[in-house]
Amino acid sequence: HNDMCTFNDIIRKNNLVELPLKGRLYTWSNMQQNPLLEQLDWFFTSLHWTLAYPNTLVKP
């Protein structure tokens, strides 16, 4: 029996929702002339929190 959960399994099992990043699409750059841009940081919350605090947002 495999009890190993993936990251997405944990998100799904806990009914977490993602808080979108406001103000930019990426959270990391390699700072090169032709930069590699990635979103490395993700923010999750519960539906209860989102309903209780609907103006919650994530800023870089």
Number of C-alpha atoms within 10 A of each C-alpha: 3 4 5 7 10 9 8 10 11 11 16 11 9 12 13 18 15 13 15 15 17 10 9 10 12 14 13 13 13 10 9 8 6 8 10 11 14 12 12 9 10 11 12 13 15 15 15 11 12 17 10 10 10 10 7 13 12 11 9 10
